[in-house]
Amino acid sequence: MAGRIRRGEKIAQRALLFGADDLNGTVIEEKITHSAGALSDNTMTRAELVNLIKKAGKVPVERDSFYRPVKRFP
């Protein structure tokens, strides 16, 4: 199992509540702070990400590069 991004999970959930609609680049594999030397884990499994979104009361949807739905996670 991949590591977890501890700091940021709650912020990601709050962002969803305020209208964010894309967590992939910031949650599945965080690169920005780790490029600057952060030592925390920087990955999250698909199941963990789906669960995080569901816990925020939202419906996770995988989309293609044109934002067309590919898979909906009930």
PDB file with one MODEL, atoms N, CA, C and O in Angstrom:
MODEL        1
ATOM      1  N   MET A   1       0.849  -1.186   0.000  1.00  0.00           N
ATOM      2  CA  MET A   1       0.000   0.000   0.000  1.00  0.00           C
ATOM      3  C   MET A   1       0.887   1.238   0.000  1.00  0.00           C
ATOM      4  O   MET A   1       1.884   1.298   0.719  1.00  0.00           O
ATOM      5  N   ALA A   2       0.530   2.189  -0.782  1.00  0.00           N
ATOM      6  CA  ALA A   2       1.295   3.439  -0.856  1.00  0.00           C
ATOM      7  C   ALA A   2       1.166   4.221   0.438  1.00  0.00           C
ATOM      8  O   ALA A   2       0.249   3.996   1.228  1.00  0.00           O
ATOM      9  N   GLY A   3       2.082   5.128   0.640  1.00  0.00           N
ATOM     10  CA  GLY A   3       2.033   5.976   1.827  1.00  0.00           C
ATOM     11  C   GLY A   3       0.847   6.925   1.789  1.00  0.00           C
ATOM     12  O   GLY A   3       0.142   7.010   0.784  1.00  0.00           O
ATOM     13  N   ARG A   4       0.631   7.632   2.879  1.00  0.00           N
ATOM     14  CA  ARG A   4      -0.500   8.558   2.965  1.00  0.00           C
ATOM     15  C   ARG A   4      -0.020   9.990   3.107  1.00  0.00           C
ATOM     16  O   ARG A   4       1.035  10.258   3.681  1.00  0.00           O
ATOM     17  N   ILE A   5      -0.793  10.879   2.587  1.00  0.00           N
ATOM     18  CA  ILE A   5      -0.515  12.296   2.758  1.00  0.00           C
ATOM     19  C   ILE A   5      -1.327  12.741   3.961  1.00  0.00           C
ATOM     20  O   ILE A   5      -2.514  13.041   3.824  1.00  0.00           O
ATOM     21  N   ARG A   6      -0.722  12.790   5.122  1.00  0.00           N
ATOM     22  CA  ARG A   6      -1.464  13.127   6.345  1.00  0.00           C
ATOM     23  C   ARG A   6      -1.902  14.580   6.348  1.00  0.00           C
ATOM     24  O   ARG A   6      -3.076  14.884   6.558  1.00  0.00           O
ATOM     25  N   ARG A   7      -0.971  15.458   6.119  1.00  0.00           N
ATOM     26  CA  ARG A   7      -1.339  16.871   6.075  1.00  0.00           C
ATOM     27  C   ARG A   7      -1.932  17.123   4.700  1.00  0.00           C
ATOM     28  O   ARG A   7      -1.284  16.858   3.687  1.00  0.00           O
ATOM     29  N   GLY A   8      -3.117  17.617   4.654  1.00  0.00           N
ATOM     30  CA  GLY A   8      -3.733  17.903   3.375  1.00  0.00           C
ATOM     31  C   GLY A   8      -5.007  17.136   3.120  1.00  0.00           C
ATOM     32  O   GLY A   8      -5.827  17.571   2.311  1.00  0.00           O
ATOM     33  N   GLU A   9      -5.209  15.990   3.792  1.00  0.00           N
ATOM     34  CA  GLU A   9      -6.440  15.233   3.575  1.00  0.00           C
ATOM     35  C   GLU A   9      -7.651  16.053   3.995  1.00  0.00           C
ATOM     36  O   GLU A   9      -8.613  16.163   3.236  1.00  0.00           O
ATOM     37  N   LYS A  10      -7.620  16.621   5.177  1.00  0.00           N
ATOM     38  CA  LYS A  10      -8.744  17.425   5.657  1.00  0.00           C
ATOM     39  C   LYS A  10      -8.907  18.695   4.824  1.00  0.00           C
ATOM     40  O   LYS A  10     -10.027  19.129   4.555  1.00  0.00           O
ATOM     41  N   ILE A  11      -7.807  19.273   4.427  1.00  0.00           N
ATOM     42  CA  ILE A  11      -7.878  20.477   3.595  1.00  0.00           C
ATOM     43  C   ILE A  11      -8.482  20.132   2.235  1.00  0.00           C
ATOM     44  O   ILE A  11      -9.267  20.910   1.692  1.00  0.00           O
ATOM     45  N   ALA A  12      -8.126  18.981   1.687  1.00  0.00           N
ATOM     46  CA  ALA A  12      -8.697  18.550   0.408  1.00  0.00           C
ATOM     47  C   ALA A  12     -10.204  18.366   0.533  1.00  0.00           C
ATOM     48  O   ALA A  12     -10.955  18.764  -0.357  1.00  0.00           O
ATOM     49  N   GLN A  13     -10.651  17.761   1.639  1.00  0.00           N
ATOM     50  CA  GLN A  13     -12.082  17.577   1.850  1.00  0.00           C
ATOM     51  C   GLN A  13     -12.799  18.926   1.980  1.00  0.00           C
ATOM     52  O   GLN A  13     -13.896  19.102   1.448  1.00  0.00           O
ATOM     53  N   ARG A  14     -12.192  19.853   2.670  1.00  0.00           N
ATOM     54  CA  ARG A  14     -12.794  21.198   2.791  1.00  0.00           C
ATOM     55  C   ARG A  14     -12.843  21.888   1.434  1.00  0.00           C
ATOM     56  O   ARG A  14     -13.814  22.573   1.110  1.00  0.00           O
ATOM     57  N   ALA A  15     -11.796  21.705   0.650  1.00  0.00           N
ATOM     58  CA  ALA A  15     -11.768  22.312  -0.682  1.00  0.00           C
ATOM     59  C   ALA A  15     -12.936  21.810  -1.528  1.00  0.00           C
ATOM     60  O   ALA A  15     -13.542  22.577  -2.276  1.00  0.00           O
ATOM     61  N   LEU A  16     -13.249  20.519  -1.406  1.00  0.00           N
ATOM     62  CA  LEU A  16     -14.398  19.976  -2.128  1.00  0.00           C
ATOM     63  C   LEU A  16     -15.685  20.670  -1.717  1.00  0.00           C
ATOM     64  O   LEU A  16     -16.549  20.939  -2.552  1.00  0.00           O
ATOM     65  N   LEU A  17     -15.809  20.956  -0.435  1.00  0.00           N
ATOM     66  CA  LEU A  17     -17.015  21.621   0.060  1.00  0.00           C
ATOM     67  C   LEU A  17     -17.123  23.059  -0.439  1.00  0.00           C
ATOM     68  O   LEU A  17     -18.213  23.627  -0.487  1.00  0.00           O
ATOM     69  N   PHE A  18     -15.972  23.647  -0.813  1.00  0.00           N
ATOM     70  CA  PHE A  18     -15.974  25.023  -1.319  1.00  0.00           C
ATOM     71  C   PHE A  18     -15.918  25.090  -2.841  1.00  0.00           C
ATOM     72  O   PHE A  18     -15.723  26.162  -3.414  1.00  0.00           O
ATOM     73  N   GLY A  19     -16.093  23.922  -3.504  1.00  0.00           N
ATOM     74  CA  GLY A  19     -16.202  23.948  -4.961  1.00  0.00           C
ATOM     75  C   GLY A  19     -15.065  23.342  -5.746  1.00  0.00           C
ATOM     76  O   GLY A  19     -15.149  23.286  -6.973  1.00  0.00           O
ATOM     77  N   ALA A  20     -14.004  22.884  -5.103  1.00  0.00           N
ATOM     78  CA  ALA A  20     -12.925  22.235  -5.852  1.00  0.00           C
ATOM     79  C   ALA A  20     -13.493  21.012  -6.560  1.00  0.00           C
ATOM     80  O   ALA A  20     -14.367  20.329  -6.026  1.00  0.00           O
ATOM     81  N   ASP A  21     -12.994  20.738  -7.768  1.00  0.00           N
ATOM     82  CA  ASP A  21     -13.522  19.585  -8.501  1.00  0.00           C
ATOM     83  C   ASP A  21     -12.431  18.686  -9.067  1.00  0.00           C
ATOM     84  O   ASP A  21     -12.716  17.829  -9.902  1.00  0.00           O
ATOM     85  N   ASP A  22     -11.188  18.863  -8.629  1.00  0.00           N
ATOM     86  CA  ASP A  22     -10.099  18.038  -9.139  1.00  0.00           C
ATOM     87  C   ASP A  22      -9.038  17.887  -8.058  1.00  0.00           C
ATOM     88  O   ASP A  22      -8.327  18.840  -7.740  1.00  0.00           O
ATOM     89  N   LEU A  23      -8.934  16.687  -7.498  1.00  0.00           N
ATOM     90  CA  LEU A  23      -7.945  16.444  -6.447  1.00  0.00           C
ATOM     91  C   LEU A  23      -6.766  15.621  -6.927  1.00  0.00           C
ATOM     92  O   LEU A  23      -5.778  15.498  -6.204  1.00  0.00           O
ATOM     93  N   ASN A  24      -6.832  15.063  -8.100  1.00  0.00           N
ATOM     94  CA  ASN A  24      -5.805  14.140  -8.555  1.00  0.00           C
ATOM     95  C   ASN A  24      -4.392  14.695  -8.471  1.00  0.00           C
ATOM     96  O   ASN A  24      -3.517  14.057  -7.886  1.00  0.00           O
ATOM     97  N   GLY A  25      -4.157  15.846  -9.033  1.00  0.00           N
ATOM     98  CA  GLY A  25      -2.807  16.398  -9.054  1.00  0.00           C
ATOM     99  C   GLY A  25      -2.260  16.756  -7.690  1.00  0.00           C
ATOM    100  O   GLY A  25      -1.045  16.768  -7.495  1.00  0.00           O
ATOM    101  N   THR A  26      -3.123  17.046  -6.751  1.00  0.00           N
ATOM    102  CA  THR A  26      -2.644  17.474  -5.443  1.00  0.00           C
ATOM    103  C   THR A  26      -2.663  16.386  -4.394  1.00  0.00           C
ATOM    104  O   THR A  26      -1.972  16.503  -3.382  1.00  0.00           O
ATOM    105  N   VAL A  27      -3.434  15.327  -4.602  1.00  0.00           N
ATOM    106  CA  VAL A  27      -3.543  14.322  -3.550  1.00  0.00           C
ATOM    107  C   VAL A  27      -2.904  12.993  -3.914  1.00  0.00           C
ATOM    108  O   VAL A  27      -2.199  12.420  -3.084  1.00  0.00           O
ATOM    109  N   ILE A  28      -3.118  12.483  -5.109  1.00  0.00           N
ATOM    110  CA  ILE A  28      -2.585  11.158  -5.428  1.00  0.00           C
ATOM    111  C   ILE A  28      -1.060  11.163  -5.389  1.00  0.00           C
ATOM    112  O   ILE A  28      -0.470  10.261  -4.795  1.00  0.00           O
ATOM    113  N   GLU A  29      -0.421  12.120  -5.985  1.00  0.00           N
ATOM    114  CA  GLU A  29       1.035  12.184  -5.936  1.00  0.00           C
ATOM    115  C   GLU A  29       1.469  13.633  -5.852  1.00  0.00           C
ATOM    116  O   GLU A  29       1.647  14.294  -6.875  1.00  0.00           O
ATOM    117  N   GLU A  30       1.637  14.122  -4.654  1.00  0.00           N
ATOM    118  CA  GLU A  30       2.030  15.510  -4.427  1.00  0.00           C
ATOM    119  C   GLU A  30       3.490  15.673  -4.811  1.00  0.00           C
ATOM    120  O   GLU A  30       4.337  14.904  -4.357  1.00  0.00           O
ATOM    121  N   LYS A  31       3.794  16.650  -5.629  1.00  0.00           N
ATOM    122  CA  LYS A  31       5.171  16.829  -6.102  1.00  0.00           C
ATOM    123  C   LYS A  31       5.780  18.166  -5.689  1.00  0.00           C
ATOM    124  O   LYS A  31       6.998  18.266  -5.541  1.00  0.00           O
ATOM    125  N   ILE A  32       4.965  19.180  -5.504  1.00  0.00           N
ATOM    126  CA  ILE A  32       5.492  20.527  -5.306  1.00  0.00           C
ATOM    127  C   ILE A  32       6.309  20.643  -4.029  1.00  0.00           C
ATOM    128  O   ILE A  32       7.485  21.000  -4.086  1.00  0.00           O
ATOM    129  N   THR A  33       5.707  20.347  -2.868  1.00  0.00           N
ATOM    130  CA  THR A  33       6.467  20.497  -1.621  1.00  0.00           C
ATOM    131  C   THR A  33       7.568  19.463  -1.506  1.00  0.00           C
ATOM    132  O   THR A  33       8.581  19.712  -0.851  1.00  0.00           O
ATOM    133  N   HIS A  34       7.390  18.306  -2.130  1.00  0.00           N
ATOM    134  CA  HIS A  34       8.432  17.285  -2.063  1.00  0.00           C
ATOM    135  C   HIS A  34       9.621  17.646  -2.954  1.00  0.00           C
ATOM    136  O   HIS A  34      10.750  17.250  -2.664  1.00  0.00           O
ATOM    137  N   SER A  35       9.386  18.374  -4.008  1.00  0.00           N
ATOM    138  CA  SER A  35      10.498  18.879  -4.825  1.00  0.00           C
ATOM    139  C   SER A  35      11.329  19.880  -4.031  1.00  0.00           C
ATOM    140  O   SER A  35      12.520  20.065  -4.281  1.00  0.00           O
ATOM    141  N   ALA A  36      10.667  20.524  -3.061  1.00  0.00           N
ATOM    142  CA  ALA A  36      11.354  21.504  -2.216  1.00  0.00           C
ATOM    143  C   ALA A  36      11.991  20.859  -0.985  1.00  0.00           C
ATOM    144  O   ALA A  36      12.600  21.547  -0.166  1.00  0.00           O
ATOM    145  N   GLY A  37      11.848  19.527  -0.853  1.00  0.00           N
ATOM    146  CA  GLY A  37      12.528  18.836   0.234  1.00  0.00           C
ATOM    147  C   GLY A  37      11.654  18.260   1.330  1.00  0.00           C
ATOM    148  O   GLY A  37      12.187  17.772   2.327  1.00  0.00           O
ATOM    149  N   ALA A  38      10.312  18.293   1.191  1.00  0.00           N
ATOM    150  CA  ALA A  38       9.448  17.714   2.222  1.00  0.00           C
ATOM    151  C   ALA A  38       9.750  16.234   2.369  1.00  0.00           C
ATOM    152  O   ALA A  38      10.031  15.552   1.383  1.00  0.00           O
ATOM    153  N   LEU A  39       9.692  15.731   3.604  1.00  0.00           N
ATOM    154  CA  LEU A  39      10.056  14.343   3.878  1.00  0.00           C
ATOM    155  C   LEU A  39       8.869  13.423   4.102  1.00  0.00           C
ATOM    156  O   LEU A  39       9.054  12.214   4.239  1.00  0.00           O
ATOM    157  N   SER A  40       7.649  13.961   4.142  1.00  0.00           N
ATOM    158  CA  SER A  40       6.466  13.123   4.367  1.00  0.00           C
ATOM    159  C   SER A  40       6.173  12.277   3.133  1.00  0.00           C
ATOM    160  O   SER A  40       6.685  12.544   2.046  1.00  0.00           O
ATOM    161  N   ASP A  41       5.330  11.241   3.319  1.00  0.00           N
ATOM    162  CA  ASP A  41       4.909  10.433   2.176  1.00  0.00           C
ATOM    163  C   ASP A  41       4.193  11.324   1.173  1.00  0.00           C
ATOM    164  O   ASP A  41       3.585  12.328   1.543  1.00  0.00           O
ATOM    165  N   ASN A  42       4.269  10.947  -0.101  1.00  0.00           N
ATOM    166  CA  ASN A  42       3.648  11.801  -1.116  1.00  0.00           C
ATOM    167  C   ASN A  42       2.706  11.054  -2.042  1.00  0.00           C
ATOM    168  O   ASN A  42       2.423  11.531  -3.141  1.00  0.00           O
ATOM    169  N   THR A  43       2.206   9.880  -1.623  1.00  0.00           N
ATOM    170  CA  THR A  43       1.276   9.153  -2.477  1.00  0.00           C
ATOM    171  C   THR A  43       0.061   8.693  -1.686  1.00  0.00           C
ATOM    172  O   THR A  43       0.075   8.650  -0.456  1.00  0.00           O
ATOM    173  N   MET A  44      -0.994   8.350  -2.425  1.00  0.00           N
ATOM    174  CA  MET A  44      -2.231   7.855  -1.835  1.00  0.00           C
ATOM    175  C   MET A  44      -2.813   6.866  -2.834  1.00  0.00           C
ATOM    176  O   MET A  44      -2.772   7.116  -4.039  1.00  0.00           O
ATOM    177  N   THR A  45      -3.353   5.751  -2.359  1.00  0.00           N
ATOM    178  CA  THR A  45      -3.947   4.786  -3.274  1.00  0.00           C
ATOM    179  C   THR A  45      -5.257   5.332  -3.827  1.00  0.00           C
ATOM    180  O   THR A  45      -5.843   6.258  -3.266  1.00  0.00           O
ATOM    181  N   ARG A  46      -5.707   4.752  -4.924  1.00  0.00           N
ATOM    182  CA  ARG A  46      -6.984   5.149  -5.519  1.00  0.00           C
ATOM    183  C   ARG A  46      -8.113   4.938  -4.512  1.00  0.00           C
ATOM    184  O   ARG A  46      -8.991   5.790  -4.373  1.00  0.00           O
ATOM    185  N   ALA A  47      -8.092   3.795  -3.804  1.00  0.00           N
ATOM    186  CA  ALA A  47      -9.131   3.498  -2.819  1.00  0.00           C
ATOM    187  C   ALA A  47      -9.145   4.543  -1.700  1.00  0.00           C
ATOM    188  O   ALA A  47     -10.214   4.951  -1.247  1.00  0.00           O
ATOM    189  N   GLU A  48      -7.969   4.973  -1.256  1.00  0.00           N
ATOM    190  CA  GLU A  48      -7.892   6.001  -0.206  1.00  0.00           C
ATOM    191  C   GLU A  48      -8.460   7.323  -0.701  1.00  0.00           C
ATOM    192  O   GLU A  48      -9.169   8.013   0.031  1.00  0.00           O
ATOM    193  N   LEU A  49      -8.149   7.674  -1.943  1.00  0.00           N
ATOM    194  CA  LEU A  49      -8.662   8.926  -2.510  1.00  0.00           C
ATOM    195  C   LEU A  49     -10.183   8.876  -2.665  1.00  0.00           C
ATOM    196  O   LEU A  49     -10.878   9.836  -2.334  1.00  0.00           O
ATOM    197  N   VAL A  50     -10.693   7.754  -3.169  1.00  0.00           N
ATOM    198  CA  VAL A  50     -12.145   7.589  -3.318  1.00  0.00           C
ATOM    199  C   VAL A  50     -12.818   7.711  -1.957  1.00  0.00           C
ATOM    200  O   VAL A  50     -13.839   8.385  -1.826  1.00  0.00           O
ATOM    201  N   ASN A  51     -12.249   7.060  -0.944  1.00  0.00           N
ATOM    202  CA  ASN A  51     -12.813   7.116   0.410  1.00  0.00           C
ATOM    203  C   ASN A  51     -12.788   8.546   0.960  1.00  0.00           C
ATOM    204  O   ASN A  51     -13.753   8.982   1.588  1.00  0.00           O
ATOM    205  N   LEU A  52     -11.705   9.267   0.731  1.00  0.00           N
ATOM    206  CA  LEU A  52     -11.585  10.648   1.195  1.00  0.00           C
ATOM    207  C   LEU A  52     -12.704  11.507   0.598  1.00  0.00           C
ATOM    208  O   LEU A  52     -13.313  12.315   1.299  1.00  0.00           O
ATOM    209  N   ILE A  53     -12.968  11.328  -0.693  1.00  0.00           N
ATOM    210  CA  ILE A  53     -13.999  12.108  -1.377  1.00  0.00           C
ATOM    211  C   ILE A  53     -15.387  11.734  -0.849  1.00  0.00           C
ATOM    212  O   ILE A  53     -16.227  12.603  -0.617  1.00  0.00           O
ATOM    213  N   LYS A  54     -15.615  10.430  -0.662  1.00  0.00           N
ATOM    214  CA  LYS A  54     -16.913   9.983  -0.130  1.00  0.00           C
ATOM    215  C   LYS A  54     -17.154  10.523   1.277  1.00  0.00           C
ATOM    216  O   LYS A  54     -18.270  10.924   1.607  1.00  0.00           O
ATOM    217  N   LYS A  55     -16.102  10.533   2.113  1.00  0.00           N
ATOM    218  CA  LYS A  55     -16.248  11.049   3.475  1.00  0.00           C
ATOM    219  C   LYS A  55     -16.585  12.529   3.488  1.00  0.00           C
ATOM    220  O   LYS A  55     -17.141  13.034   4.463  1.00  0.00           O
ATOM    221  N   ALA A  56     -16.250  13.231   2.404  1.00  0.00           N
ATOM    222  CA  ALA A  56     -16.593  14.651   2.292  1.00  0.00           C
ATOM    223  C   ALA A  56     -18.024  14.827   1.786  1.00  0.00           C
ATOM    224  O   ALA A  56     -18.492  15.953   1.616  1.00  0.00           O
ATOM    225  N   GLY A  57     -18.718  13.706   1.543  1.00  0.00           N
ATOM    226  CA  GLY A  57     -20.100  13.780   1.079  1.00  0.00           C
ATOM    227  C   GLY A  57     -20.239  13.989  -0.413  1.00  0.00           C
ATOM    228  O   GLY A  57     -21.300  14.388  -0.893  1.00  0.00           O
ATOM    229  N   LYS A  58     -19.173  13.720  -1.148  1.00  0.00           N
ATOM    230  CA  LYS A  58     -19.199  13.916  -2.601  1.00  0.00           C
ATOM    231  C   LYS A  58     -19.124  12.571  -3.312  1.00  0.00           C
ATOM    232  O   LYS A  58     -18.789  11.558  -2.698  1.00  0.00           O
ATOM    233  N   VAL A  59     -19.436  12.561  -4.605  1.00  0.00           N
ATOM    234  CA  VAL A  59     -19.372  11.347  -5.414  1.00  0.00           C
ATOM    235  C   VAL A  59     -18.099  11.396  -6.256  1.00  0.00           C
ATOM    236  O   VAL A  59     -17.954  12.267  -7.114  1.00  0.00           O
ATOM    237  N   PRO A  60     -17.174  10.460  -6.013  1.00  0.00           N
ATOM    238  CA  PRO A  60     -15.940  10.445  -6.801  1.00  0.00           C
ATOM    239  C   PRO A  60     -16.212  10.031  -8.248  1.00  0.00           C
ATOM    240  O   PRO A  60     -16.938   9.068  -8.501  1.00  0.00           O
ATOM    241  N   VAL A  61     -15.629  10.760  -9.187  1.00  0.00           N
ATOM    242  CA  VAL A  61     -15.769  10.456 -10.607  1.00  0.00           C
ATOM    243  C   VAL A  61     -14.397  10.573 -11.248  1.00  0.00           C
ATOM    244  O   VAL A  61     -13.734  11.604 -11.138  1.00  0.00           O
ATOM    245  N   GLU A  62     -13.977   9.506 -11.920  1.00  0.00           N
ATOM    246  CA  GLU A  62     -12.731   9.569 -12.691  1.00  0.00           C
ATOM    247  C   GLU A  62     -13.067  10.195 -14.030  1.00  0.00           C
ATOM    248  O   GLU A  62     -14.062   9.829 -14.654  1.00  0.00           O
ATOM    249  N   ARG A  63     -12.244  11.141 -14.480  1.00  0.00           N
ATOM    250  CA  ARG A  63     -12.504  11.835 -15.735  1.00  0.00           C
ATOM    251  C   ARG A  63     -11.287  11.747 -16.654  1.00  0.00           C
ATOM    252  O   ARG A  63     -10.164  11.529 -16.199  1.00  0.00           O
ATOM    253  N   ASP A  64     -11.526  11.920 -17.940  1.00  0.00           N
ATOM    254  CA  ASP A  64     -10.409  11.940 -18.884  1.00  0.00           C
ATOM    255  C   ASP A  64      -9.842  13.357 -18.969  1.00  0.00           C
ATOM    256  O   ASP A  64     -10.268  14.240 -18.225  1.00  0.00           O
ATOM    257  N   SER A  65      -8.900  13.576 -19.857  1.00  0.00           N
ATOM    258  CA  SER A  65      -8.245  14.889 -19.933  1.00  0.00           C
ATOM    259  C   SER A  65      -9.172  15.993 -20.442  1.00  0.00           C
ATOM    260  O   SER A  65      -8.829  17.172 -20.357  1.00  0.00           O
ATOM    261  N   PHE A  66     -10.332  15.630 -20.965  1.00  0.00           N
ATOM    262  CA  PHE A  66     -11.327  16.616 -21.395  1.00  0.00           C
ATOM    263  C   PHE A  66     -12.457  16.743 -20.372  1.00  0.00           C
ATOM    264  O   PHE A  66     -13.498  17.333 -20.659  1.00  0.00           O
ATOM    265  N   TYR A  67     -12.245  16.183 -19.172  1.00  0.00           N
ATOM    266  CA  TYR A  67     -13.201  16.203 -18.056  1.00  0.00           C
ATOM    267  C   TYR A  67     -14.490  15.437 -18.355  1.00  0.00           C
ATOM    268  O   TYR A  67     -15.524  15.694 -17.737  1.00  0.00           O
ATOM    269  N   ARG A  68     -14.431  14.503 -19.293  1.00  0.00           N
ATOM    270  CA  ARG A  68     -15.582  13.649 -19.552  1.00  0.00           C
ATOM    271  C   ARG A  68     -15.538  12.500 -18.528  1.00  0.00           C
ATOM    272  O   ARG A  68     -14.471  11.933 -18.294  1.00  0.00           O
ATOM    273  N   PRO A  69     -16.683  12.151 -17.915  1.00  0.00           N
ATOM    274  CA  PRO A  69     -16.695  11.060 -16.937  1.00  0.00           C
ATOM    275  C   PRO A  69     -16.260   9.741 -17.574  1.00  0.00           C
ATOM    276  O   PRO A  69     -16.720   9.387 -18.659  1.00  0.00           O
ATOM    277  N   VAL A  70     -15.381   9.028 -16.901  1.00  0.00           N
ATOM    278  CA  VAL A  70     -14.899   7.721 -17.338  1.00  0.00           C
ATOM    279  C   VAL A  70     -15.455   6.650 -16.422  1.00  0.00           C
ATOM    280  O   VAL A  70     -15.907   5.602 -16.883  1.00  0.00           O
ATOM    281  N   LYS A  71     -15.421   6.918 -15.101  1.00  0.00           N
ATOM    282  CA  LYS A  71     -15.901   5.959 -14.123  1.00  0.00           C
ATOM    283  C   LYS A  71     -16.446   6.710 -12.916  1.00  0.00           C
ATOM    284  O   LYS A  71     -15.815   7.634 -12.402  1.00  0.00           O
ATOM    285  N   ARG A  72     -17.630   6.296 -12.473  1.00  0.00           N
ATOM    286  CA  ARG A  72     -18.242   6.881 -11.277  1.00  0.00           C
ATOM    287  C   ARG A  72     -18.150   5.853 -10.164  1.00  0.00           C
ATOM    288  O   ARG A  72     -18.458   4.679 -10.370  1.00  0.00           O
ATOM    289  N   PHE A  73     -17.727   6.292  -8.982  1.00  0.00           N
ATOM    290  CA  PHE A  73     -17.587   5.407  -7.825  1.00  0.00           C
ATOM    291  C   PHE A  73     -18.773   5.645  -6.894  1.00  0.00           C
ATOM    292  O   PHE A  73     -18.833   6.664  -6.206  1.00  0.00           O
ATOM    293  N   PRO A  74     -19.738   4.679  -6.874  1.00  0.00           N
ATOM    294  CA  PRO A  74     -20.946   4.880  -6.063  1.00  0.00           C
ATOM    295  C   PRO A  74     -20.665   4.901  -4.570  1.00  0.00           C
ATOM    296  O   PRO A  74     -21.587   5.061  -3.770  1.00  0.00           O
TER     297      PRO A  74
ENDMDL
END
